Amino acid sequence: MIEMSQEWYDNRHEYAKNWNEKTGGKVVGFILGDASGGEYGVPNTVGWIDTIGVHPGYQKKGIARALLMEMVDNLKKVGVDTIYTFVNWRDWGLLQFFRAMGFQRGDMINLELKI
Ligand SMILES: CC(C)(COP(=O)(O)OP(=O)(O)OC[C@H]1O[C@@H](n2cnc3c(N)ncnc32)[C@H](O)[C@@H]1OP(=O)(O)O)[C@@H](O)C(=O)NCCC(=O)NCCS
């Protein structure tokens, strides 16, 4: 279990206050991800972003950025040093978002077989 300091709680309190100001206390976005368990020959220092989304009425306010930064902080704490995600190449908005967050094309390639 990770020990959280008073500073961590104070920062989170401030963060929640800012968040409330931006959203009126509503849930307007989500992010799901995890740290790899070393599957598929991928080292366990790898994390994944499975999905991220912000309600259309609340986009372009820095909410996805805040969600991603929180996820990055949490993944770092469990030893992750590289994060992967899959994006549909036609989803220009999402690609632009990840690019703005510093993501680049990685070494993995996506293979599929229709059955
Ligand atoms: C992509 C998405 C998550 C961005 O959410 P957001 O809260 O609007 O993003 P932010 O305001 O935090 O943007 C952070 C940066 O990303 C970039 N960005 C975000 N959306 C962008 C877009 N559509 N086009 C270009 N750049 C974009 C901007 O550079 C922005 O930085 P800036 O505010 O300094 O200009 C949101 O548009 C969304 O939910 N899209 C649908 C995603 C989806 O289909 N998810 C399910 C499958 S994973």
Ligand as a Chemical Component Dictionary entry (heavy atoms), coordinates in Angstrom:
data_LIG
# 
_chem_comp.id                   LIG 
_chem_comp.type                 NON-POLYMER 
_chem_comp.pdbx_formal_charge   0 
_chem_comp.three_letter_code    LIG 
# 
loop_
_chem_comp_atom.comp_id 
_chem_comp_atom.atom_id 
_chem_comp_atom.alt_atom_id 
_chem_comp_atom.type_symbol 
_chem_comp_atom.charge 
_chem_comp_atom.model_Cartn_x 
_chem_comp_atom.model_Cartn_y 
_chem_comp_atom.model_Cartn_z 
_chem_comp_atom.pdbx_ordinal 
LIG C1  C1  C 0 -9.985  13.998 -26.565 1  
LIG C2  C2  C 0 -10.703 14.469 -25.303 2  
LIG C3  C3  C 0 -10.537 13.416 -24.201 3  
LIG C4  C4  C 0 -10.034 15.810 -24.873 4  
LIG O1  O1  O 0 -10.685 16.257 -23.685 5  
LIG P1  P1  P 0 -10.578 17.792 -23.206 6  
LIG O2  O2  O 0 -10.956 17.844 -21.767 7  
LIG O3  O3  O 0 -11.307 18.657 -24.155 8  
LIG O4  O4  O 0 -9.016  18.056 -23.380 9  
LIG P2  P2  P 0 -8.158  19.207 -22.663 10 
LIG O5  O5  O 0 -8.977  20.450 -22.586 11 
LIG O6  O6  O 0 -7.600  18.684 -21.379 12 
LIG O7  O7  O 0 -7.029  19.400 -23.733 13 
LIG C5  C5  C 0 -5.647  19.266 -23.455 14 
LIG C6  C6  C 0 -4.875  19.604 -24.726 15 
LIG O8  O8  O 0 -5.154  18.632 -25.752 16 
LIG C7  C7  C 0 -5.312  19.253 -27.026 17 
LIG N1  N1  N 0 -6.620  18.876 -27.581 18 
LIG C8  C8  C 0 -7.670  18.369 -26.898 19 
LIG N2  N2  N 0 -8.691  18.072 -27.745 20 
LIG C9  C9  C 0 -8.259  18.433 -28.974 21 
LIG C10 C10 C 0 -8.852  18.402 -30.289 22 
LIG N3  N3  N 0 -10.098 17.922 -30.493 23 
LIG N4  N4  N 0 -8.129  18.847 -31.336 24 
LIG C11 C11 C 0 -6.874  19.343 -31.153 25 
LIG N5  N5  N 0 -6.252  19.388 -29.949 26 
LIG C12 C12 C 0 -6.944  18.951 -28.877 27 
LIG C13 C13 C 0 -5.184  20.729 -26.829 28 
LIG O9  O9  O 0 -3.862  21.070 -27.231 29 
LIG C14 C14 C 0 -5.303  20.942 -25.334 30 
LIG O10 O10 O 0 -4.382  21.869 -24.868 31 
LIG P3  P3  P 0 -4.777  23.438 -24.742 32 
LIG O11 O11 O 0 -6.030  23.468 -23.914 33 
LIG O12 O12 O 0 -3.578  23.976 -24.056 34 
LIG O13 O13 O 0 -4.986  23.880 -26.140 35 
LIG C15 C15 C 0 -12.206 14.767 -25.564 36 
LIG O14 O14 O 0 -12.309 15.579 -26.713 37 
LIG C16 C16 C 0 -13.046 13.518 -25.750 38 
LIG O15 O15 O 0 -13.593 12.977 -24.784 39 
LIG N6  N6  N 0 -13.151 13.038 -26.991 40 
LIG C17 C17 C 0 -13.843 11.791 -27.225 41 
LIG C18 C18 C 0 -12.862 10.681 -26.842 42 
LIG C19 C19 C 0 -13.387 9.290  -27.002 43 
LIG O16 O16 O 0 -14.020 8.978  -28.007 44 
LIG N7  N7  N 0 -13.088 8.453  -25.970 45 
LIG C20 C20 C 0 -13.490 7.080  -25.971 46 
LIG C21 C21 C 0 -12.462 6.222  -26.655 47 
LIG S1  S1  S 0 -10.874 6.214  -25.859 48 
# 
loop_
_chem_comp_bond.comp_id 
_chem_comp_bond.atom_id_1 
_chem_comp_bond.atom_id_2 
_chem_comp_bond.value_order 
_chem_comp_bond.pdbx_ordinal 
LIG C1  C2  SING 1  
LIG C2  C3  SING 2  
LIG C2  C4  SING 3  
LIG C2  C15 SING 4  
LIG C4  O1  SING 5  
LIG O1  P1  SING 6  
LIG P1  O2  DOUB 7  
LIG P1  O3  SING 8  
LIG P1  O4  SING 9  
LIG O4  P2  SING 10 
LIG P2  O5  DOUB 11 
LIG P2  O6  SING 12 
LIG P2  O7  SING 13 
LIG O7  C5  SING 14 
LIG C5  C6  SING 15 
LIG C6  O8  SING 16 
LIG C6  C14 SING 17 
LIG O8  C7  SING 18 
LIG C7  N1  SING 19 
LIG C7  C13 SING 20 
LIG N1  C8  SING 21 
LIG N1  C12 SING 22 
LIG C8  N2  DOUB 23 
LIG N2  C9  SING 24 
LIG C9  C10 SING 25 
LIG C9  C12 DOUB 26 
LIG C10 N3  SING 27 
LIG C10 N4  DOUB 28 
LIG N4  C11 SING 29 
LIG C11 N5  DOUB 30 
LIG N5  C12 SING 31 
LIG C13 O9  SING 32 
LIG C13 C14 SING 33 
LIG C14 O10 SING 34 
LIG O10 P3  SING 35 
LIG P3  O11 DOUB 36 
LIG P3  O12 SING 37 
LIG P3  O13 SING 38 
LIG C15 O14 SING 39 
LIG C15 C16 SING 40 
LIG C16 O15 DOUB 41 
LIG C16 N6  SING 42 
LIG N6  C17 SING 43 
LIG C17 C18 SING 44 
LIG C18 C19 SING 45 
LIG C19 O16 DOUB 46 
LIG C19 N7  SING 47 
LIG N7  C20 SING 48 
LIG C20 C21 SING 49 
LIG C21 S1  SING 50 
# 
